[in-house]
């Protein structure tokens, strides 16, 4: 008996192994689904107890009290039994799919050569079959903005959903934004030449800022003209001037934030988003007044310096939100790709240090969608929007209770298995079979 | 008495023969000698800092003092110099300089690491150069000498500032007129040491501070062994170590904690180091004073930062701001705590700044007599020349300063600095002192003229009634030129006056009026000059209190152990008792004294813990915070180094860890080599000194490592020559070292069992710190925590250990532990892992967050660790991830960060759970401790609260307030025209396994 079981297990494993390249993306939604008896976190700060959510052909068609749902019109009814339903979490400013193994250079497609290269597009390098990407889903992270990193203007990002055959399938919003790294007011001494490695005021700061805005001016002039010569970088920033693209500016200090706002306004760039924003709380009123959102740098980080509040990184997002600034949190930093699955817990930490729990959910769903400009079809659980949502045993912002049992992207019932769950099963079985 | 005189005479006699010129041929004239005396009379003479005579006479001959006192008979063949109103001090001595030594030449960077020494016949390490003699690299620098002479220095001790053992220094007189034969008073005056490697060699080892410390120890062991005649080869370095052993040993240590580190080595080997500090000794004055060592202290106080731009000011740390504010108190604090110290010009950008900084130190409380000792007698004694320099006593070198008055006063003029009886003029003594108050008569008007400042550079102020007139005074070669604007209005029309000074009581001369007419003028003195500067203390700023450590969030006073009674808490015992609701815990004398309900204790502070959770403090098995260095990567084994040498009690991450409920950590060596260094297991007692943090009777641990880091896979093409470069080689490294360690152990055992006679016939084995450590592992006295990733290498190390009959204690990281969990359980090794890290290198592509659960289920003792300063303050959350991944029970999950790591570290009899009799290392949480919403409200170690959330908020406000006050002080300093510096911002380094930094 035991040996037969072993053989079956081995066969299953063999099968699993051959398929283990990546989980097969789910097919389009066939039958209508109703999830009922759940606590629904809408993603706009509201929560509905004992509710139901229905969706068909990938779109949500019912949100309301469980008692009002017409279960008869759904082919499949999922009993929530008190579980929690959330809109898919959205990772803004991520680099998912651009690097597989950090230390293996051959798997690294994150940074292109050059300073101002807005024409470089992250989307085409996005590896929809990354094993790191599939590991997002068991934690409820279902959508992400994929951004290049590196030089002054490292390129153009796109927004994707995380269950796809290829980057075309994955794309939710192509070339949604241009990214920029604001020049630092400080530079580091070149230690290899015997200089003090500490930070010093950057003499080239002005010049470096001007370089970007001279480029923008040139681009604007070029775009107003006949464009007889193809100029890829200039063409790439067209959306900044017609309002179809946002400029994401990575900047921490308050003075530079104000400067970034003024310079972009003067350049005719309509929409900007601040990334990082370690000192954004000092200029929160201005940011709120001008409706400029902030993507707060990964809350799970050490304070920038020894004299900052010990809990500053945890508190920053709620300090900004309290002053009326729209915020989300990102995952950038060391080991950011594999850490992207911890996005819900970053939001949880923000909630632990001041933010209302539902607002913390909103921060990585409804507001993240608004920041990315995909709010028309994603971000909240609302009729007419994509059925990109998941069921968790409990509070999904807390690792104790974030246990995702089912997840849907655009109504497709996606697999929650990963390279990691397969290995878990493979070795659990190994030991079970030894007993 | 008579005997003494005889001796003095003898010394003087001998002294004369020291002059090399005596037997040198002379071809540019006749060779006559001058045996005249020079007598300096009517002076205030500082014979020593403590012995001052008024109206004294100093008699010198042939470069030496013959007599000094009030009753000195001046021989007939004397040249007499009247010093009425003037003072004479012994010239200053600086024993820490590189005067006359060229900057050592840097080795060219090579395209491969260099593991072996460049030299033959010497020690195996290029950075050990005790055989180097500074005198071989010395050439007198007359230009530099001038700047020293100008500041009052007469004798310097100089050395080649390069390497760990730097060889001998030499004592030199700043005597321009002599040759080196005469100037060099002692050509092997002292031996110099430091923790810094030589820039002249690329030899890798040591790559860290702790490596430098281990190296020094090994050198001392080797030197003793060599001295016993046990070596078969010659080693010129070891011979020099032994030859230099009785010289004063000057250790250029730097930071206060480094001075303590150097002292620790000195103590171990019965050596006295003279410790060259950095000027921040006041920050840990108790420990500094407790060394009993003499210190050499720079007075290069930092300039104020330019903080007029608030964004820039935001970047300067509180500790740097405080250093500007507090550093001038350092000499006074040292003196007040009885630390014997001497001052050095080292670190000053310009030696001319020496006096202004010294005045600052005095203004901040340094006693003037102590200052004088620190510049004369003490440095002389420290280099063993207290009988020749530093005082003005018969037989001493005639090295002295003639000044217009108090040598430390701003308005005092240094006239002459005599060295070996040779005069060096700084300012002419013939200059007539014209300072004083005068009635100035010009063109029928009478003004008040006040002349102040220094004799050689006086300043004028011309007033009449309430009006002050713009004026300028120029005084050179006995002529004064004075011009002023008699109209005191916007038009620039000056009256120009000049006169030759013959008698300062009455000055008269001619000049040109503002309208261009020639005129006569006169000034008659109405009052003599009073040096108010010497009476009026230099303006000082309020000094901010020093905290422990002296940085943001430091303690004004160290927190105290108290009795506490936690009432009505949910208590996570991490014991079989499980989780107890509504329970009281009593803490007394630093221990958990009772657990129960309705406890009471009249002496205890009651903490209402209703709705809160009380747990044992979190223990991080794998941390790299609170250390000044992490990796000794210079060899493939560095078992001789220990992190205990480099514990950094001032790392802000200690406080941050407390804020996350962490109370104990193991600071592991990094993973740069298969056999790493020894661990430090510490408690996070924020504010205490490094030694206080380390566990008493600490279990002994060592870090081993496997895989990509030790085979240098990710170090680039530069690092491809060190063995091992493959996992195959890693095994052989272990086999080789353990075989040698066994042989070493046996060799010593044989030796120890020999009779005395046998010992005489045989060579004593060499004491080897590295082998000693490895032998401890074989003897099961030291435990291995091994950095590991893939299953093959995990399996390999267990097999190697088994073949040498010991067990691996812990596999740390152990990300593929789940693949060999059964083998691990059988071997009896624990697993200390990350909750969910993966994909950062190739060897962690199969790392899974279920690892902890699988290992636990197979019976392995599992801990969740951080290896990361950020994650370590959220280890409660990381433990909670095992509930999500792998369905651990919450009680088990909590053990992963408390009792389990305590077991792995062999400290579970003291910490890791809430049990009567154990250390009261406790955390009070606002919520379920595994919840993302839990906030550590209080963190206690041995009944002392080292962190309190509310207090942290308050301290943050105080930090902001203090920064603001300091900024205002700096701005007012800038407005007074004092020097400022552009902000230079230090970034904190976060350490990981693969961090390669010599010292943070």
Interface residues (C-beta under 8 A of the other chain):
Chain A: X100 X101 X102 X103 X104 X131 X132 X185 X186 X188 X196 X198 X199 X200 X201 X253 X254 X255 X279 X300 X301 X302 X303 X305 X306 X307 X309 X310 X311 X335 X337 X338 X341 X342 X345 X348 X349 X351 X352 X353 X397 X398 X399 X400 X402 X403 X420 X421 X423 X424 X427 X428 X431 X434
Chain B: X311 X312 X314 X315 X317 X318 X319 X551 X552 X553 X652 X653 X655 X656 X659 X708 X713 X714 X818 X819 X821 X822 X836 X837 X838 X839 X840 X841 X842 X845 X846 X848 X849 X850 X854 X857 X858 X869 X870 X871 X874 X877 X880 X881 X883 X884 X885 X886 X890 X928 X930 X931 X932 X933 X934 X935 X952 X953 X956 X959 X963 X982 X983 X984 X985 X986 X987 X988 X990
